Every structure is written in C-alpha cells, then in structure tokens.
Amino acid sequence: MPTCNRIILAPVEFVPIRSFRFDLRCVLCLALTAFNVGVIDYSAVTLYRATAGHPLLLAGVTLGFAALLGSLIRVWIVALRSRFV
C-alpha cells in the first residue's frame, strides 16, 4: 500500500450553528407557554372560587395546574437540551 504524505492545515475551530429544528422547538415552546398562560388566566379565578370550600377539589385543581406547569418545564428542558446535542 503506498504511503502518501498529507498536508495538515491549521485546525479549524468548531463554531456551533443553530439548527432549524432548534428554532422550531423554541417557537413551539413559546406557543405552548402562551397557551398555558391563557388557560391559567381564563380559568384560575373561576376554579378557585368554585373549589374554595372543598379542600379535596382544591387539591385536585392545584395538582392539575402543577401538572400543567411541570409539563411546560419539561418541554422547555427538552428543547434547550437539544441545543447542545
């Protein structure tokens, strides 16, 4: 097998660029955030007043809002983590 000498150039620095998928995920996260804010703004006061005298219903509504917020946080974490992969 013949040997050939290769010319080694100066190493090029790695410059990360944003992908279209990352931009799309960020837009989706912003849309979901706006939707969640709308849902909470529209229904929070009404649900609180409806469940004020019922501790179990209030706990259920609170867990529902916590699940909504938790899923939103997870979507943002997945989207931002994909930036570095």
Secondary structure, DSSP 8 states (H G I E B T S, - for coil): -------------------HHHHHHHHHHHHHHHHHHHHHHHHHHHHHHHTTT-HHHHHHHHHHHHHHHHHHHHHHHHHHHGGG-
